[in-house]
Structure formats: structure tokens, C-alpha cells
Amino acid sequence: MKRRLSVGLVDQAVIALANAANPILAAALLDRRAAGIMLFAVVFAYFANGLGRAFVCEVLLTLAPRLDGEERRTLVRDGAATALCYGVLASLVLVGLWATGIDSLRDLVWAAPAVPLILLQDTGRHTALADGKPARALVIDATWVGTQAALIAVLVVADAVRGATLLLAWGTGASVAAGLWLLRDRVNPLRGTPRGWITRTRHLAGWFTATALVGQTHTLVIATSVVNFLDPVALAILRLAQTGVLQPVQNLVTAMNSMLVPRASRLAAAGDAQGLRRQTFRMAGGLGALGVVIAVIAALSARPFLELALPKYVDAATLAVPIAIQATIYLLQVPFTAALRGMHRPKSLLVQYLIFSAVSLTGLVLGAWLGGLRAAVWGLAFGSAFGLGVMIAQYLLAERALRAGATPAPSPAPAP
């Protein structure tokens, strides 16, 4: 378990490099407005990928550990087919948005092709994680990062760094990684069927996707509100601050979920409520302590670091404390989220996301209106704290049902 966790954390550090490359390179190599416009396009791509990840990858991570043999191989093949079909359709929608001619969306046409490629790559890594083989996921992600880094180096040498070329490098890296997985594991998406995936996973996929829709809409509304209430420069400042403080934590959150959900699923299937509680609260204590350390470091180092490395973004230092508080809250929430996924309680997760999103977006809008970007970020932090309380309450209710011997209710899922 410890070795898998260590490899999983290394893998997540690698994938974090790929995700962080966009805001960091945009901040360093583009002017502030161009960086904001490029990052606005990335937010839309993340929205599309987030829905696909919930519909395919997160379901795969939760369900595959309970399957073996041909049944499992069919699940993976159908998942890959679904990821590809959804990704292509999502790309076409993004191109349609770009065609509206809105200036702040002008880079969207370069981000759109990355969606199916990144989603296939993500399906491969989640397949490896569901199989308890994080080293295979690490190879997939290292291929993505290595390819992207090589392409960016060529762009820098050729003096061809633009928002468009950075986005193309991002998608090309994912395509190479996805191809590696498909060839190595002999997965042919064309032999799978989205219909088979929906039939097999509808008791989870609909709820997981609905939950992701709330979460991804939350992120998209944040970016859209900042661009429209303030301007693209404010979005560039916010995304840089989030990249330095919040994104590493979010990547750790993803890694921990990948490690904890399969075990939580097995414990819940065995009816071992005590074992699940032990895992949940032990991890909450450790991750909470880590969050406090991260918050202190962020508060003390943000301004000196920006003055040295990116002086044109030194105003982002004022956002370090509220974003660090959000990061601590997200870490505390991880084991409770993993436990609910393991207990197959997607409806509980959806309720929590709805409440969290409503409170935090209200805080964002009021903050932006009354006090600008810094006040808006404090509003988001308040919403995160409120959401943590709701998540813990949902976990306690689900655990009580597990102890009482109730099976996770296969609630009629929203239509995928």
C-alpha cells in the first residue's frame, strides 16, 4: 500500500507539471491580457474534460476493482470508446463557441482538439490506477509531460510561443500518451460501444456526471465572472495564484482519491464500516496537518517568490492566504469524498456540490462587486468551508446506513 501510494504521488506530481504548464508558461511568456485569454480557453477545455472524466474515468476507478477477466476488459474497451465519442462531440461544441467571434474566446479553437486526446489519456491512467498499478499510470503521464516539454522547448528556440502554440503542445503531448496506452494495453476504442458503457454503468455514471457538471460549472462560472466583472488580466492573476497554491493541492487530492477510492469500495462492499471509518479519519488528520503547513508556507513565501520570479504578477501575492485556506479545506475533504464514492453514494456527493457551489459562487459575486478580486477569493474560501461541513455530514449519514446493513441505494440516475 505504501509503495503504491508513493508511486501514485510521484505520478500525480508528473501530471501536475502538465496541468501547471499552461498558466505558468502563459504568465511567463505572454503579456497579461494574452495570458488571460489563453487561460480562459483552457477553462472551457477543462470543463469539457471534467464532465468526460466523471462519466468515464471516475466510474472506471470505482467499478473496475470489483470486476475481473473479460468483464473488466469489456468495461475498459467500452469506456475508451465512450471517452473518444464524447471528446469529439465536446470539441465540436467548443469550436462552435469559438465561431461566435467573442474576443475573449479567440484561443478556444486551439484548445478544442485537446479534449478527446486528454480524455483518452486520462482513461488510460485511471485504468492503470483501478488495476492497482500506479507505475503504469506514471509511464503514461511522463510521456505526456516529456512530449509537451520537448515541443515547448522547440517553440521557445524558434521564438514561436503564442497562446495557440502552447495549447497545441498541450494537446499533442496528450495524444502521444494516449497512443502509448492504447498500443501497450491493446485497447481498441473502435471495438467498444458507448451504449454498452451506459448500460453497465448507469447506476453510477449519471450521478457522477451530474456532480461533475455542478463542480465544473462552478469553475467555469468563476472564470466567466472574473473576466466579465473584472477583466482577463484579473483571470490571469487568479489562475497564477491558484496554480502556485491550489493546483498542487488539487493534484494531491486527485492522487489520494485514486489511491483511497478502490480500497474504500472494497471495504464498503465487505460491510466493514469500522475499517472505512479508520481509513477516513486517519487520512483526514494527516491531510489536515499537511494543509496547515502548506498554508503557512504560501502566506510567507508568495510575495518574495513573485518579486523574484514574476514581478509583473506581484499583486497575486494578496490572494495567497484565502487560496491557501481553500487548499487546506480541500485536503481535509478528500477522505470523506473517497469514502462516499467507495460506498457508491453519488447522490450524496451531488447534494454537497450543489450546496457548496451555491454558497461559494454567491460569495464570489458579492466579493467581486464589493471589494474586487481579493474579496471575491475570500468569498470562495467561505464557500469551501461551508461545503466541508456538508461533506462530513453526508459521510456520517452514509456510514450509519452501512453499519445498519443498508445497501447503497441504486437511485435512478440522471440520464447520462
C-alpha positions as CSV (number, residue, x, y, z in Angstrom):
1,M,0.0,0.0,0.0
2,K,2.8,2.4,1.0
3,R,4.7,1.7,-2.2
4,R,1.6,2.2,-4.4
5,L,0.9,5.4,-2.6
6,S,4.4,6.7,-3.2
7,V,4.3,5.9,-6.9
8,G,0.9,7.4,-7.1
9,L,2.1,10.7,-5.6
10,V,5.0,10.7,-8.0
11,D,2.6,10.2,-10.8
12,Q,0.4,13.0,-9.7
13,A,3.4,15.3,-9.4
14,V,4.2,14.5,-13.0
15,I,0.6,15.1,-14.2
16,A,0.7,18.4,-12.2
17,L,3.6,19.6,-14.4
18,A,1.4,19.1,-17.5
19,N,-1.5,21.0,-15.9
20,A,0.6,23.7,-14.4
21,A,2.5,24.3,-17.7
22,N,-0.4,26.3,-19.2
23,P,-0.8,29.0,-16.5
24,I,2.9,29.2,-15.6
25,L,4.2,29.4,-19.2
26,A,1.3,31.8,-20.2
27,A,2.3,34.1,-17.3
28,A,6.0,34.0,-18.0
29,L,5.9,34.2,-21.8
30,L,2.8,36.1,-22.8
31,D,1.6,39.6,-21.8
32,R,-1.0,39.6,-19.1
33,R,-4.1,40.1,-21.3
34,A,-3.0,37.4,-23.8
35,A,-2.3,35.1,-20.9
36,G,-5.8,35.7,-19.5
37,I,-7.4,34.9,-22.9
38,M,-5.4,31.7,-23.3
39,L,-6.3,30.6,-19.8
40,F,-10.0,31.4,-20.4
41,A,-9.9,28.9,-23.3
42,V,-8.2,26.3,-21.0
43,V,-11.1,26.7,-18.5
44,F,-13.6,25.7,-21.2
45,A,-11.4,22.7,-22.2
46,Y,-11.2,21.7,-18.5
47,F,-15.0,22.0,-18.2
48,A,-15.5,19.5,-21.1
49,N,-12.8,17.2,-19.8
50,G,-14.1,17.3,-16.3
51,L,-17.5,16.0,-17.5
52,G,-15.9,13.3,-19.5
53,R,-13.7,12.3,-16.7
54,A,-16.7,11.9,-14.3
55,F,-18.7,10.0,-16.9
56,V,-15.9,7.6,-17.8
57,C,-12.7,7.7,-15.7
58,E,-14.2,8.1,-12.2
59,V,-16.7,5.4,-12.8
60,L,-14.0,3.2,-14.1
61,L,-11.9,3.8,-11.0
62,T,-14.9,2.9,-8.8
63,L,-16.3,-0.1,-10.7
64,A,-13.3,-1.8,-12.3
65,P,-11.8,-3.0,-8.9
66,R,-14.9,-5.2,-8.4
67,L,-14.6,-6.9,-11.9
68,D,-12.2,-9.5,-13.4
69,G,-11.3,-11.1,-16.7
70,E,-13.3,-10.4,-19.8
71,E,-15.9,-8.4,-17.9
72,R,-13.3,-6.0,-16.9
73,R,-11.7,-5.8,-20.3
74,T,-15.1,-5.1,-21.9
75,L,-15.6,-2.3,-19.4
76,V,-12.3,-0.7,-20.3
77,R,-12.9,-1.0,-24.0
78,D,-16.4,0.5,-23.8
79,G,-15.0,3.3,-21.6
80,A,-12.4,4.1,-24.1
81,A,-15.0,4.2,-26.9
82,T,-17.2,6.5,-24.8
83,A,-14.3,8.8,-24.0
84,L,-13.4,9.2,-27.7
85,C,-17.0,9.8,-28.8
86,Y,-17.7,12.3,-26.1
87,G,-14.4,14.0,-26.6
88,V,-15.0,14.6,-30.3
89,L,-18.6,15.9,-29.7
90,A,-17.3,18.2,-26.9
91,S,-14.6,19.6,-29.2
92,L,-17.2,20.4,-31.9
93,V,-19.2,22.3,-29.2
94,L,-16.1,24.3,-28.2
95,V,-15.4,25.1,-31.9
96,G,-19.0,26.4,-32.2
97,L,-18.4,28.7,-29.2
98,W,-15.2,30.0,-30.8
99,A,-17.2,30.7,-34.0
100,T,-19.4,33.2,-32.2
101,G,-16.5,35.6,-32.6
102,I,-16.3,36.7,-28.9
103,D,-12.8,38.2,-28.4
104,S,-12.2,36.5,-25.0
105,L,-12.8,33.1,-26.7
106,R,-10.5,33.6,-29.6
107,D,-8.0,30.9,-28.4
108,L,-10.7,28.3,-27.9
109,V,-10.2,26.8,-31.4
110,W,-6.7,25.8,-30.3
111,A,-7.8,24.2,-27.1
112,A,-10.7,22.2,-28.6
113,P,-8.7,19.5,-30.3
114,A,-7.0,18.6,-27.0
115,V,-10.3,17.5,-25.3
116,P,-10.6,13.9,-26.8
117,L,-6.9,13.4,-26.6
118,I,-6.6,14.3,-22.9
119,L,-9.7,12.3,-22.1
120,L,-8.3,9.1,-23.7
121,Q,-5.0,9.7,-21.9
122,D,-7.0,10.1,-18.6
123,T,-8.9,6.9,-19.3
124,G,-5.6,5.0,-19.6
125,R,-4.2,6.3,-16.4
126,H,-7.4,5.6,-14.5
127,T,-7.5,2.1,-15.9
128,A,-4.0,1.5,-14.5
129,L,-4.9,3.0,-11.1
130,A,-8.1,0.9,-10.9
131,D,-5.9,-2.2,-11.5
132,G,-3.6,-1.1,-8.6
133,K,-0.7,-0.4,-11.0
134,P,0.2,3.3,-10.5
135,A,3.6,2.7,-12.1
136,R,1.8,2.2,-15.5
137,A,-0.1,5.4,-14.9
138,L,3.2,7.1,-14.2
139,V,4.6,6.0,-17.6
140,I,1.5,7.4,-19.4
141,D,1.8,10.7,-17.7
142,A,5.5,11.0,-18.0
143,T,5.1,10.5,-21.8
144,W,2.6,13.4,-21.9
145,V,4.9,15.7,-19.9
146,G,8.0,14.8,-21.8
147,T,6.4,15.3,-25.2
148,Q,4.9,18.6,-24.2
149,A,8.2,19.8,-22.7
150,A,10.1,18.9,-25.8
151,L,7.6,20.8,-28.0
152,I,7.7,23.9,-25.8
153,A,11.5,23.9,-25.9
154,V,11.3,23.9,-29.7
155,L,8.8,26.8,-29.6
156,V,11.0,28.9,-27.3
157,V,14.1,28.3,-29.5
158,A,12.0,29.2,-32.6
159,D,10.5,32.2,-31.0
160,A,7.1,30.8,-31.8
161,V,5.5,30.9,-28.3
162,R,1.9,32.1,-28.6
163,G,-1.3,31.1,-26.8
164,A,-2.2,28.9,-29.8
165,T,1.1,27.1,-30.0
166,L,1.2,26.4,-26.2
167,L,-2.3,24.9,-26.5
168,L,-1.3,22.8,-29.4
169,A,1.8,21.4,-27.5
170,W,-0.6,20.6,-24.6
171,G,-2.9,18.5,-26.8
172,T,-0.1,16.9,-28.8
173,G,1.6,15.6,-25.6
174,A,-1.7,14.0,-24.5
175,S,-2.1,12.4,-27.9
176,V,1.2,10.6,-27.7
177,A,0.5,9.4,-24.2
178,A,-3.0,8.2,-25.2
179,G,-1.5,6.3,-28.2
180,L,1.1,4.7,-25.9
181,W,-1.7,3.3,-23.6
182,L,-3.8,2.1,-26.5
183,L,-0.9,0.2,-28.0
184,R,0.6,-1.1,-24.8
185,D,-2.7,-2.4,-23.4
186,R,-4.1,-3.4,-26.8
187,V,-7.2,-1.4,-26.3
188,N,-9.2,-0.6,-29.4
189,P,-11.8,2.0,-28.8
190,L,-13.5,1.2,-32.1
191,R,-14.4,-2.2,-30.7
192,G,-16.2,-0.7,-27.7
193,T,-19.6,0.8,-27.6
194,P,-20.9,3.8,-25.7
195,R,-24.2,2.0,-25.4
196,G,-22.5,-0.8,-23.6
197,W,-20.8,1.6,-21.2
198,I,-24.1,3.4,-20.4
199,T,-25.9,0.1,-19.8
200,R,-23.2,-1.2,-17.5
201,T,-22.5,2.0,-15.5
202,R,-25.8,4.0,-15.5
203,H,-26.3,3.4,-11.7
204,L,-23.1,5.5,-11.2
205,A,-22.3,7.4,-14.4
206,G,-25.4,9.6,-14.3
207,W,-24.9,10.8,-10.7
208,F,-21.1,11.2,-11.1
209,T,-21.6,13.2,-14.2
210,A,-24.3,15.4,-12.6
211,T,-22.0,16.0,-9.7
212,A,-19.1,16.9,-12.1
213,L,-21.5,19.2,-14.0
214,V,-22.1,21.2,-10.8
215,G,-18.4,21.3,-10.0
216,Q,-17.2,22.2,-13.5
217,T,-19.9,24.7,-13.9
218,H,-18.7,26.2,-10.6
219,T,-15.2,26.6,-12.1
220,L,-16.5,27.9,-15.4
221,V,-18.7,30.5,-13.7
222,I,-15.8,31.7,-11.6
223,A,-13.7,32.3,-14.7
224,T,-16.5,33.9,-16.6
225,S,-17.4,36.1,-13.7
226,V,-13.9,37.3,-13.2
227,V,-13.5,38.1,-16.9
228,N,-16.8,39.9,-17.1
229,F,-17.0,41.6,-13.7
230,L,-13.3,42.5,-13.8
231,D,-11.1,41.6,-16.9
232,P,-8.9,38.9,-18.5
233,V,-5.9,40.3,-16.6
234,A,-7.7,39.5,-13.3
235,L,-8.2,36.0,-14.5
236,A,-4.5,35.6,-15.3
237,I,-3.7,36.9,-11.8
238,L,-6.2,34.5,-10.2
239,R,-5.0,31.5,-12.2
240,L,-1.4,32.1,-11.4
241,A,-2.1,32.3,-7.7
242,Q,-4.2,29.2,-7.9
243,T,-1.5,27.4,-9.8
244,G,1.1,28.2,-7.2
245,V,-1.0,27.3,-4.2
246,L,-4.2,25.5,-5.0
247,Q,-3.4,23.4,-8.0
248,P,-0.6,21.3,-6.4
249,V,-3.1,20.5,-3.6
250,Q,-5.8,19.6,-6.2
251,N,-3.4,17.3,-7.9
252,L,-2.6,15.7,-4.5
253,V,-6.4,15.4,-3.9
254,T,-6.7,13.6,-7.2
255,A,-3.8,11.2,-6.3
256,M,-5.2,10.5,-2.9
257,N,-8.7,9.8,-4.3
258,S,-7.1,7.4,-6.9
259,M,-5.5,5.6,-4.0
260,L,-8.3,5.6,-1.5
261,V,-11.4,5.0,-3.6
262,P,-10.6,1.4,-4.7
263,R,-9.9,0.4,-1.1
264,A,-12.9,2.2,0.2
265,S,-15.0,0.4,-2.4
266,R,-13.8,-2.9,-1.3
267,L,-14.3,-2.1,2.4
268,A,-17.8,-0.9,1.7
269,A,-18.6,-4.0,-0.3
270,A,-17.5,-6.1,2.6
271,G,-19.6,-4.1,5.0
272,D,-16.5,-3.1,7.0
273,A,-17.8,0.3,8.3
274,Q,-15.1,0.3,11.1
275,G,-12.3,-0.2,8.6
276,L,-13.7,2.5,6.4
277,R,-14.0,5.0,9.3
278,R,-10.4,4.2,10.4
279,Q,-9.1,5.0,6.9
280,T,-11.2,8.1,6.6
281,F,-10.4,9.8,9.9
282,R,-6.7,8.8,9.9
283,M,-6.2,10.3,6.4
284,A,-8.2,13.4,7.4
285,G,-5.9,14.1,10.3
286,G,-2.8,13.7,8.3
287,L,-4.0,15.7,5.3
288,G,-5.4,18.5,7.6
289,A,-1.9,18.9,9.2
290,L,-0.3,19.0,5.7
291,G,-2.8,21.7,4.7
292,V,-1.8,23.9,7.6
293,V,1.8,23.6,6.7
294,I,1.1,24.5,3.1
295,A,-1.0,27.5,4.1
296,V,1.8,28.8,6.3
297,I,4.4,28.4,3.6
298,A,2.2,30.1,1.0
299,A,1.5,33.0,3.2
300,L,5.1,33.6,4.0
301,S,6.7,32.9,0.6
302,A,4.2,34.3,-2.0
303,R,5.4,37.9,-2.2
304,P,9.2,37.2,-2.1
305,F,8.8,34.5,-4.7
306,L,6.8,36.6,-7.1
307,E,9.1,39.6,-6.7
308,L,12.0,37.4,-7.7
309,A,10.4,35.2,-10.4
310,L,7.4,37.1,-11.9
311,P,7.5,40.7,-10.7
312,K,4.7,41.7,-13.2
313,Y,2.4,39.4,-11.1
314,V,3.4,40.5,-7.6
315,D,-0.2,41.6,-7.0
316,A,-1.2,37.9,-7.0
317,A,0.5,37.6,-3.5
318,T,-2.5,39.2,-1.9
319,L,-4.6,36.2,-2.9
320,A,-2.2,33.6,-1.2
321,V,-3.9,33.4,2.2
322,P,-7.5,32.9,1.1
323,I,-6.4,30.4,-1.6
324,A,-4.2,28.5,1.0
325,I,-7.3,28.2,3.3
326,Q,-9.2,26.7,0.4
327,A,-6.4,24.3,-0.2
328,T,-6.4,23.2,3.4
329,I,-10.2,22.6,3.3
330,Y,-9.9,20.6,0.1
331,L,-7.3,18.3,1.7
332,L,-9.5,17.7,4.7
333,Q,-12.3,16.8,2.4
334,V,-10.5,14.1,0.4
335,P,-11.1,11.1,2.6
336,F,-14.7,11.8,3.1
337,T,-15.2,12.2,-0.7
338,A,-13.4,8.9,-1.3
339,A,-15.5,7.1,1.3
340,L,-18.7,8.3,-0.3
341,R,-17.5,7.2,-3.7
342,G,-16.5,3.8,-2.2
343,M,-19.9,3.4,-0.7
344,H,-21.5,4.2,-4.1
345,R,-23.2,7.3,-2.7
346,P,-23.1,9.6,-5.7
347,K,-26.3,11.3,-4.8
348,S,-24.8,12.5,-1.5
349,L,-21.8,13.9,-3.4
350,L,-24.2,15.8,-5.8
351,V,-26.1,17.3,-2.9
352,Q,-22.8,18.5,-1.3
353,Y,-21.6,20.0,-4.6
354,L,-24.9,21.9,-5.1
355,I,-24.7,23.5,-1.7
356,F,-21.0,24.2,-1.9
357,S,-21.4,25.8,-5.4
358,A,-24.3,27.9,-4.4
359,V,-22.6,29.3,-1.3
360,S,-19.2,29.9,-2.9
361,L,-20.5,31.5,-6.1
362,T,-22.6,33.8,-4.0
363,G,-19.5,34.8,-2.1
364,L,-17.5,35.2,-5.3
365,V,-20.1,37.6,-6.9
366,L,-20.6,39.6,-3.8
367,G,-16.9,39.9,-3.2
368,A,-16.1,41.0,-6.7
369,W,-18.9,43.6,-6.6
370,L,-18.0,45.0,-3.2
371,G,-14.2,44.6,-3.0
372,G,-12.6,43.4,-6.2
373,L,-10.6,40.2,-6.8
374,R,-9.3,39.7,-3.3
375,A,-12.7,39.9,-1.7
376,A,-14.0,37.5,-4.4
377,V,-11.4,34.9,-3.4
378,W,-12.3,35.3,0.3
379,G,-15.9,34.5,-0.8
380,L,-14.8,31.3,-2.4
381,A,-12.9,30.3,0.8
382,F,-16.0,30.8,2.8
383,G,-18.0,28.6,0.4
384,S,-15.3,25.9,0.7
385,A,-15.5,25.8,4.5
386,F,-19.3,25.5,4.3
387,G,-19.0,22.7,1.8
388,L,-16.6,20.8,4.1
389,G,-19.2,20.7,6.8
390,V,-21.9,19.4,4.4
391,M,-19.5,16.7,3.2
392,I,-18.7,15.4,6.7
393,A,-22.4,15.3,7.5
394,Q,-23.1,13.3,4.3
395,Y,-20.4,10.8,5.1
396,L,-21.7,10.3,8.7
397,L,-25.2,9.6,7.3
398,A,-23.8,7.1,4.7
399,E,-21.7,5.4,7.3
400,R,-24.6,5.0,9.6
401,A,-26.5,3.3,6.8
402,L,-23.6,1.0,6.1
403,R,-23.4,0.0,9.8
404,A,-27.1,-0.8,9.8
405,G,-26.6,-3.1,6.9
406,A,-28.3,-1.0,4.3
407,T,-27.1,-1.4,0.7
408,P,-26.2,1.7,-1.2
409,A,-29.4,2.8,-2.8
410,P,-29.1,2.4,-6.6
411,S,-31.0,5.7,-7.1
412,P,-32.4,6.2,-10.5
413,A,-29.5,8.1,-12.2
414,P,-30.0,11.3,-14.1
415,A,-29.9,10.4,-17.8
416,P,-26.2,10.4,-18.9
